[in-house]
Amino acid sequence: MSQDRLDASLDIDRRSTLEIVRIIQQQDALVAQAVAAEAERIAHAVDEIANRMAHGGRMFYVGAGTSGRIAMLDAAELPPTFGIDPSLVRVLMAGGERAYFAAAEGAEDDEEAAIAAVEKEVIADDAVVGIAASGTTPYTVAAIRKANMIGALTVGITSQPGSPLAQDADIAIVPKTGPEVIMGSSRMKSGTAQKMILNTISTAVMIRLGHVYSNLMIDMPATNEKLRNRAVRMVELAAEVARPIAVQALRDAEGNVKLAAVIARKKVSAGKARKLLEGRNLREVLEA
């Protein structure tokens, strides 16, 4: 994260409300370009993380303050979106869970707590993604260094080239977001970049692990009426069948979209569909 002052916002406190909004939006528009420039490194991280998770590993996000909260948001959305066990993507947050909702004074400087958390949770098969706009947050850097010692894959997401986090991680993702509209407020452009990168990494990893068919969330748990209607539509699209057939297939599959798609397309029982899916992804089964 640049500590320079942004020329375009030097007199932002004197501008009209519309001008303030436009200044912020003009700077936000630059974030997507900065993230796009890191595409190859992001793809490398996805492949390495997916490989680890395909062989029993997990993914850990590590962060403090804004970065930790952004990581928590991404991790929390994965089980309801892709049907994964919550233990597969975890967050190591400076200050613990209480810091999700309120500032934990001094927690981001606690290197010993970071080392202890990694020692307790992380093994060599895992991937650890450290997030820090400045790339210098002691908690995050210490966690990455300890994860390196254990043999886990490490990924660093920072807006500061040459920072300790960028130097110590196996894969460094460094979007050059530039000075913030409000100097040092990393919740703005740097935070937006972090959210975009984590969205991309986690979604692409889930695709690589077979939780997506075409662009459908085939492992999504249908836990309410809205999601049950969405599940029916997904079976219609995946199996290329009419709605009544999709509804019945979902009943037979007890709400499992992936299983229902096989039942509907292949015209088989739930038991036969389960056998067809053993060790195979949905595309392999439907196209066989």
Residue pairs with C-beta under 8 A, 6 or more apart in sequence:
1 133
1 134
1 135
1 158
1 159
1 160
1 177
1 180
1 184
1 186
1 190
2 159
2 160
2 177
2 178
2 179
2 180
3 179
3 183
3 184
4 178
4 179
4 183
5 179
5 183
6 27
6 178
6 179
6 180
6 181
6 183
8 23
8 26
8 27
8 181
9 23
9 27
9 181
9 182
12 19
12 20
12 23
12 181
12 182
15 23
23 181
24 181
24 188
27 178
27 180
27 181
27 188
27 189
28 188
28 189
28 192
30 177
30 178
30 189
31 175
31 177
31 189
31 192
31 193
31 196
32 196
34 175
34 176
34 177
34 178
34 193
35 42
35 175
35 193
35 196
35 197
35 200
37 175
37 176
38 173
38 174
38 175
38 197
41 171
41 172
41 173
41 174
42 173
42 197
42 200
42 201
42 204
43 204
44 171
45 129
45 155
45 171
45 173
45 201
46 200
46 201
46 204
46 205
46 208
47 208
48 127
48 153
48 155
48 170
48 171
49 59
49 127
49 129
49 153
49 155
49 201
49 205
50 204
50 205
50 208
50 209
52 59
52 125
52 126
52 127
52 153
53 59
53 88
53 127
53 205
53 209
54 208
54 209
55 125
56 125
57 123
57 125
57 126
57 127
58 87
58 88
58 89
58 90
58 125
58 126
58 127
59 88
59 89
59 90
59 126
59 127
59 128
59 129
59 202
59 205
60 89
60 90
60 91
60 92
60 121
60 122
60 126
60 127
60 128
60 129
60 147
61 68
61 71
61 72
61 74
61 75
61 89
61 90
61 91
61 92
61 129
61 131
61 198
62 68
62 71
62 91
62 92
62 93
62 114
62 118
62 128
62 129
62 130
62 131
62 139
62 140
62 143
62 144
63 69
63 70
63 71
63 91
63 92
63 93
63 94
63 130
63 131
63 132
63 137
63 140
64 93
64 94
64 95
64 99
64 107
64 108
64 132
64 137
64 139
64 140
65 94
65 99
65 103
65 108
66 133
66 186
66 187
66 191
67 131
67 132
67 133
67 137
67 140
67 186
67 191
67 194
68 91
68 93
68 94
68 99
68 100
68 131
69 100
70 131
70 191
70 194
70 195
70 198
71 91
71 93
71 129
71 131
71 194
71 198
72 91
72 93
72 100
73 195
74 195
74 198
74 199
74 202
75 89
75 90
75 91
75 202
78 84
78 86
78 88
78 89
78 202
78 206
79 85
79 86
79 221
80 220
80 221
80 223
81 206
81 217
81 220
82 206
82 211
82 212
82 217
82 219
82 220
83 211
83 219
83 220
83 221
84 206
84 211
84 219
89 202
90 121
92 114
92 117
92 118
92 121
92 143
93 99
93 100
94 104
94 107
94 108
94 110
94 113
94 114
94 137
94 139
94 140
95 104
95 107
95 108
96 104
96 107
98 104
99 107
107 113
107 139
108 137
108 138
108 139
108 140
109 138
109 139
110 138
110 139
111 138
111 139
111 141
111 142
112 142
113 139
114 138
114 139
114 140
114 142
114 143
114 146
115 142
115 143
115 146
117 143
118 128
118 143
118 146
118 147
118 150
119 146
119 150
122 128
122 146
122 147
122 150
122 152
123 150
123 152
124 150
124 151
124 152
125 152
126 147
126 152
126 153
127 152
127 153
127 154
127 155
128 143
128 144
128 147
128 152
128 153
128 154
128 155
129 154
129 155
129 156
129 157
129 198
129 201
130 140
130 141
130 143
130 144
130 154
130 155
130 156
130 157
130 165
130 169
131 140
131 157
131 158
131 194
131 198
132 140
132 141
132 156
132 157
132 158
132 163
132 165
133 158
133 159
133 160
133 186
133 190
133 191
133 194
134 158
134 159
134 160
134 163
134 186
135 141
135 156
135 158
135 159
135 160
135 163
135 164
135 165
135 166
135 174
136 160
136 163
136 164
136 165
137 165
140 165
141 164
141 165
141 168
144 154
144 156
144 165
144 168
144 169
145 168
147 154
148 154
148 168
148 170
153 170
153 171
154 168
154 169
154 170
154 171
155 169
155 170
155 171
155 172
155 173
155 201
156 165
156 166
156 168
156 169
156 171
156 172
156 173
156 174
157 165
157 173
157 174
157 194
157 197
157 198
158 165
158 166
158 172
158 173
158 174
159 174
159 175
159 176
159 177
159 186
159 189
159 190
159 193
160 166
160 174
161 174
161 176
165 172
166 172
166 174
173 197
175 193
175 197
177 189
177 190
177 192
177 193
178 189
180 186
180 188
180 189
180 190
181 188
181 189
182 188
206 212
210 281
210 282
211 217
211 218
211 219
212 218
213 238
213 258
213 261
213 281
213 282
213 283
213 286
214 237
214 238
216 234
216 237
216 238
216 257
217 234
217 257
218 234
218 238
218 257
218 258
218 261
218 282
219 257
219 258
220 227
220 230
220 231
220 234
220 257
221 227
221 255
222 228
222 230
222 231
222 250
222 255
222 257
228 250
228 255
231 250
231 255
231 257
231 260
232 243
232 246
232 247
232 250
233 246
234 257
234 261
235 241
235 246
235 249
235 250
235 257
235 260
235 261
235 264
236 242
236 243
236 246
238 257
238 261
238 265
238 282
238 286
239 245
239 246
239 249
239 260
239 261
239 262
239 264
239 265
239 286
240 265
241 249
241 264
241 265
245 264
246 260
246 264
249 260
249 261
249 263
249 264
250 256
250 257
250 260
252 260
252 263
252 269
252 270
253 259
253 260
253 263
253 270
253 273
254 270
258 277
258 282
259 270
259 273
259 274
259 277
261 282
261 286
262 268
262 273
262 276
262 277
262 282
262 285
262 286
263 269
263 270
263 273
265 286
266 272
266 273
266 276
266 285
266 286
268 276
276 285
277 285
